[in-house]
Amino acid sequence: MTDALLAGMPASLATEPLFGLPLGRLWLGLVFAVFGTFLFLDGFDFGVGALFATRSDEREREQLLAAIGPFWDGNEVWLVVFGGMLFAVFPKVYASLFSRHYLLMFAILGALILRGLAPEMYEQREDDAWTRWWGRAFVAGSVAAPFFLGVFAGNWLFGVDGMASVGSMLVGTATVALTVVDGAAYLGLKTRGDVRLETRLYGYLAQAAYLLFVVAALIVGSRSAPHVEVFGMPTVGLLGVTVLLAVAYVAAAWLGRHYVAFVAVAAQVYGLAALVAILLYPVVDPVSALSVEDAVVSTLSLNLVTIGTAFLLPIIVLYFVVLYSAFSGPVEEGEAYT
């Protein structure tokens, strides 16, 4: 059956990339774009979870939970898409990364489970001790998940062979700060009154912390990773753009242009993903010294995956367009988590 299927395909499909495109490089960009999408969309869920710790009024806490209730589980789809793409196109990199950092993978999954379970349990009882414990668990999971994801990205970028390094932990801390900015910007869209004003201030502090930690991570991590050029043009250029976006976020949030603020944060998240991809290229896995050309699957497999993705990815995007359209608009006081 396989031979018959292959016989019906054009011979060029097995020997030449589609339309002569550099598919290996394009797929590397797409993999990190999907990772950035997950970090942006689930990032505001994480940020809202971290900001949950700043709310003591029960109505305000319910408002925060209601703001992310329809979205958080759907947003995690992008993490699955990221892992699936990495496995399908760069299986050697997938095997190398996940075998070296399997304990870190369990930590990420554990944090995601805690983040997802906590609000469900929080709503089950009105006992003070019960809600206090599960509220703390929600905050812990919301902070731990982006921290471990950032450590994973830092380990990948700096070629760390062990559990973590100082540089990768700084990347994790920077990621937590960025998700708090993301969460504050999202709450600017979804809430009103004191919640919006007070979380905006935390967003400003987190924005300054993000800039500080991302620069510190690059300086520290580059000492053991010669391929990371801190003062090279791509790095300096992207950091400069990030500073401008940070200023745009602060100004837009202050002036009440909350959609502009949210877009500025989104650009920073994608900028972080782009920075990791650019600093890695052309060696996609520093520990195993695999280049993009060495790590990518065969031409036939790559072409078939590309064709399949061209059909499936728009469907996923359309689903999210419908989801966010259906639950657009601010969360009013009194709305509960569902």
C-alpha positions as CSV (number, residue, x, y, z in Angstrom):
1,M,0.0,0.0,0.0
2,T,2.8,2.4,0.9
3,D,4.6,1.6,-2.4
4,A,1.4,2.2,-4.3
5,L,0.9,5.5,-2.6
6,L,4.4,6.6,-3.3
7,A,4.1,5.5,-6.9
8,G,1.2,7.9,-7.4
9,M,3.2,10.9,-6.1
10,P,5.4,13.1,-8.3
11,A,9.1,12.0,-8.2
12,S,10.2,15.5,-7.2
13,L,8.3,15.2,-3.9
14,A,10.9,12.8,-2.6
15,T,13.9,14.7,-3.9
16,E,13.2,18.4,-4.0
17,P,11.6,20.7,-1.3
18,L,8.2,22.1,-2.2
19,F,8.6,25.1,-4.6
20,G,12.3,25.0,-3.9
21,L,11.8,26.6,-0.5
22,P,14.4,26.3,2.4
23,L,11.9,24.2,4.4
24,G,14.3,23.3,7.2
25,R,14.9,27.0,8.1
26,L,11.2,27.9,7.6
27,W,10.2,25.0,9.9
28,L,12.7,26.2,12.5
29,G,11.0,29.6,12.4
30,L,7.5,28.0,12.5
31,V,8.4,25.8,15.5
32,F,9.5,28.8,17.5
33,A,6.5,30.9,16.3
34,V,4.2,28.2,17.7
35,F,6.2,28.2,20.9
36,G,5.8,32.0,21.1
37,T,2.1,31.6,20.5
38,F,1.8,29.2,23.4
39,L,3.9,31.5,25.6
40,F,1.7,34.5,24.7
41,L,-1.7,32.9,25.0
42,D,-1.1,30.7,28.0
43,G,1.2,33.4,29.2
44,F,-1.7,35.7,30.1
45,D,-3.3,32.8,32.0
46,F,0.0,32.3,33.9
47,G,0.2,36.1,34.6
48,V,-3.4,36.3,35.8
49,G,-2.7,33.3,38.1
50,A,0.4,35.1,39.5
51,L,-1.6,38.3,40.0
52,F,-4.3,36.3,41.8
53,A,-2.0,36.5,44.8
54,T,-2.5,40.3,44.9
55,R,-6.2,40.1,45.3
56,S,-7.8,39.6,48.7
57,D,-11.4,40.4,47.9
58,E,-13.3,37.3,46.9
59,R,-15.3,39.1,44.2
60,E,-12.1,40.3,42.6
61,R,-10.6,36.8,42.7
62,E,-13.7,35.4,41.0
63,Q,-13.4,38.1,38.4
64,L,-9.8,37.0,37.6
65,L,-10.8,33.4,37.4
66,A,-13.7,34.2,35.1
67,A,-11.4,36.2,32.8
68,I,-9.4,33.1,31.9
69,G,-11.9,30.4,32.5
70,P,-13.0,29.9,28.8
71,F,-9.4,30.0,27.5
72,W,-6.7,28.4,29.6
73,D,-7.3,24.8,28.6
74,G,-7.6,25.7,24.9
75,N,-4.4,27.8,25.0
76,E,-2.4,24.7,26.0
77,V,-3.2,23.2,22.6
78,W,-0.3,25.3,21.3
79,L,2.2,23.5,23.6
80,V,1.0,20.2,22.1
81,V,1.4,21.6,18.6
82,F,4.9,22.8,19.4
83,G,5.9,19.3,20.7
84,G,4.3,17.6,17.7
85,M,6.0,19.8,15.2
86,L,9.4,19.4,16.9
87,F,9.0,15.6,16.9
88,A,7.7,15.5,13.3
89,V,10.4,17.7,11.7
90,F,13.4,17.6,14.0
91,P,13.1,14.2,15.7
92,K,16.8,14.1,16.7
93,V,16.5,17.4,18.5
94,Y,13.3,16.3,20.2
95,A,15.0,13.1,21.4
96,S,18.1,14.9,22.5
97,L,16.2,17.6,24.4
98,F,13.6,15.4,26.1
99,S,16.1,12.7,27.1
100,R,18.4,15.2,28.7
101,H,15.7,17.2,30.4
102,Y,13.0,14.6,31.2
103,L,12.9,15.6,34.9
104,L,12.3,19.2,33.8
105,M,9.5,18.0,31.5
106,F,7.8,16.3,34.4
107,A,8.2,19.5,36.4
108,I,6.5,21.5,33.6
109,L,3.7,19.0,33.4
110,G,3.2,18.9,37.1
111,A,3.0,22.7,37.3
112,L,0.5,22.8,34.4
113,I,-1.6,20.1,36.2
114,L,-1.5,22.1,39.4
115,R,-2.4,25.3,37.6
116,G,-5.4,23.6,35.9
117,L,-6.6,21.6,38.9
118,A,-6.4,24.4,41.5
119,P,-9.2,26.7,40.2
120,E,-11.5,23.7,39.7
121,M,-10.9,22.7,43.3
122,Y,-11.1,26.3,44.5
123,E,-14.7,26.5,43.4
124,Q,-15.8,23.3,45.1
125,R,-16.1,24.6,48.6
126,E,-16.5,28.0,50.4
127,D,-14.4,26.9,53.4
128,D,-11.7,29.5,54.2
129,A,-8.9,27.0,54.7
130,W,-9.9,25.2,51.5
131,T,-10.0,28.2,49.3
132,R,-6.8,29.6,50.8
133,W,-4.9,26.4,50.1
134,W,-6.1,26.0,46.6
135,G,-5.7,29.7,45.9
136,R,-2.0,29.4,46.8
137,A,-1.8,26.2,44.7
138,F,-3.2,28.2,41.7
139,V,-0.6,30.9,42.2
140,A,2.2,28.3,42.7
141,G,1.3,26.5,39.5
142,S,1.0,29.7,37.5
143,V,4.4,30.9,38.5
144,A,6.2,27.5,38.4
145,A,5.0,26.6,34.8
146,P,6.5,29.6,33.0
147,F,9.6,29.4,35.2
148,F,10.3,25.8,34.2
149,L,9.4,26.5,30.5
150,G,11.9,29.4,30.6
151,V,14.5,27.1,32.1
152,F,13.9,24.6,29.3
153,A,14.3,27.3,26.7
154,G,17.4,28.6,28.4
155,N,18.9,25.1,28.6
156,W,18.2,24.6,24.9
157,L,19.7,28.0,24.0
158,F,22.8,27.8,26.1
159,G,23.4,24.1,25.5
160,V,23.0,23.0,29.1
161,D,23.5,19.3,29.6
162,G,22.3,19.1,33.2
163,M,19.1,20.1,35.0
164,A,19.7,23.8,34.8
165,S,22.3,26.6,34.9
166,V,22.4,30.1,36.3
167,G,21.8,31.5,32.9
168,S,18.8,29.2,32.2
169,M,17.3,30.0,35.6
170,L,17.5,33.7,34.8
171,V,15.7,33.0,31.5
172,G,13.0,31.2,33.7
173,T,12.7,34.2,35.9
174,A,12.5,36.6,32.9
175,T,9.7,34.4,31.5
176,V,7.7,34.6,34.7
177,A,8.1,38.4,34.7
178,L,7.0,38.6,31.0
179,T,3.9,36.5,31.8
180,V,2.9,38.9,34.6
181,V,3.2,41.7,32.1
182,D,1.0,39.7,29.7
183,G,-1.5,39.0,32.4
184,A,-1.7,42.6,33.5
185,A,-2.2,43.7,29.8
186,Y,-4.9,41.1,29.4
187,L,-6.7,42.2,32.6
188,G,-6.6,45.7,31.2
189,L,-8.9,44.4,28.4
190,K,-11.1,42.1,30.6
191,T,-11.6,44.1,33.8
192,R,-12.6,47.5,35.1
193,G,-12.0,49.7,38.2
194,D,-9.5,48.8,41.0
195,V,-8.6,45.5,39.5
196,R,-7.4,47.1,36.2
197,L,-5.6,50.0,37.9
198,E,-3.8,48.0,40.6
199,T,-2.7,45.1,38.3
200,R,-1.5,47.7,35.8
201,L,1.1,48.8,38.4
202,Y,2.3,45.2,38.9
203,G,2.6,45.0,35.1
204,Y,4.9,48.1,35.1
205,L,7.1,46.5,37.8
206,A,7.2,43.2,35.9
207,Q,8.1,44.9,32.7
208,A,11.2,46.5,34.3
209,A,12.1,43.1,35.8
210,Y,11.8,41.4,32.5
211,L,14.2,43.7,30.8
212,L,16.7,43.4,33.6
213,F,16.5,39.6,33.8
214,V,16.7,38.9,30.0
215,V,19.8,41.0,29.7
216,A,21.4,39.3,32.7
217,A,20.5,35.9,31.3
218,L,22.2,36.6,28.0
219,I,25.3,38.0,29.7
220,V,25.6,35.1,32.2
221,G,24.6,32.4,29.7
222,S,26.9,33.5,27.0
223,R,30.0,32.8,29.2
224,S,29.5,29.1,28.6
225,A,27.9,29.3,25.2
226,P,30.2,30.9,22.6
227,H,27.4,30.8,19.9
228,V,25.4,33.3,21.9
229,E,26.7,36.7,20.8
230,V,25.3,39.2,23.2
231,F,26.8,42.2,21.4
232,G,26.0,40.9,17.9
233,M,23.6,42.9,15.7
234,P,20.6,40.5,15.9
235,T,20.8,40.5,19.7
236,V,21.3,44.2,20.2
237,G,18.7,45.0,17.5
238,L,16.0,42.7,19.1
239,L,16.8,44.0,22.6
240,G,16.5,47.6,21.3
241,V,13.1,46.8,19.8
242,T,12.1,45.1,23.1
243,V,12.9,48.3,25.0
244,L,10.8,50.3,22.6
245,L,7.9,47.9,22.9
246,A,8.2,48.1,26.7
247,V,7.9,51.8,26.6
248,A,4.9,51.5,24.2
249,Y,3.2,49.1,26.6
250,V,3.7,51.4,29.6
251,A,2.5,54.4,27.7
252,A,-0.5,52.7,26.1
253,A,-1.6,51.1,29.4
254,W,-1.3,54.5,31.1
255,L,-3.4,56.2,28.4
256,G,-6.0,53.5,28.5
257,R,-5.1,52.1,25.0
258,H,-5.4,48.6,26.3
259,Y,-5.5,46.8,22.9
260,V,-2.3,48.6,22.0
261,A,-0.7,47.6,25.3
262,F,-1.7,44.0,24.7
263,V,-0.2,44.0,21.2
264,A,3.0,45.5,22.5
265,V,3.3,42.7,25.0
266,A,2.5,40.1,22.3
267,A,5.4,41.5,20.2
268,Q,7.8,41.2,23.2
269,V,6.8,37.5,23.6
270,Y,7.3,36.7,20.0
271,G,10.5,38.7,20.1
272,L,11.8,36.5,22.9
273,A,11.0,33.3,20.9
274,A,12.7,34.9,17.8
275,L,15.8,35.8,19.8
276,V,16.2,32.2,20.9
277,A,15.8,30.9,17.4
278,I,18.2,33.4,15.9
279,L,20.9,32.8,18.5
280,L,20.6,29.0,17.9
281,Y,20.8,29.1,14.1
282,P,22.3,27.3,12.3
283,V,23.1,24.8,15.1
284,V,19.6,23.8,16.3
285,D,20.9,21.8,19.3
286,P,24.2,23.0,20.7
287,V,24.8,19.9,22.9
288,S,24.6,17.4,20.0
289,A,26.0,20.0,17.5
290,L,23.1,19.3,15.2
291,S,22.6,21.8,12.4
292,V,19.2,22.4,10.9
293,E,20.2,20.4,7.8
294,D,21.5,17.5,9.9
295,A,18.5,17.4,12.2
296,V,15.6,17.8,9.7
297,V,13.8,14.7,8.4
298,S,14.0,13.5,4.8
299,T,12.8,15.6,2.0
300,L,9.7,13.4,1.3
301,S,8.7,13.5,5.0
302,L,9.3,17.2,5.2
303,N,7.2,17.9,2.1
304,L,4.3,15.7,3.4
305,V,4.4,17.3,6.9
306,T,4.4,20.7,5.2
307,I,1.4,19.9,3.1
308,G,-0.5,18.5,6.1
309,T,0.3,21.5,8.2
310,A,-0.9,23.9,5.5
311,F,-4.3,22.3,5.9
312,L,-4.5,21.8,9.6
313,L,-2.9,24.9,11.0
314,P,-5.5,27.3,9.6
315,I,-8.3,25.1,11.2
316,I,-6.6,25.5,14.6
317,V,-6.3,29.2,14.1
318,L,-9.9,29.5,13.0
319,Y,-11.0,27.6,16.2
320,F,-9.2,30.2,18.3
321,V,-10.7,33.1,16.4
322,V,-14.2,31.7,17.1
323,L,-13.3,31.0,20.7
324,Y,-12.0,34.5,21.5
325,S,-14.8,36.1,19.5
326,A,-17.5,34.2,21.5
327,F,-16.0,35.3,24.8
328,S,-14.9,38.8,23.9
329,G,-15.6,41.8,26.0
330,P,-14.9,42.6,29.7
331,V,-15.8,40.4,32.6
332,E,-18.3,42.1,34.8
333,E,-18.2,42.1,38.5
334,G,-20.2,39.1,39.8
335,E,-19.3,36.8,36.9
336,A,-17.9,33.5,38.1
337,Y,-15.4,30.9,36.9
338,T,-16.8,28.3,34.6
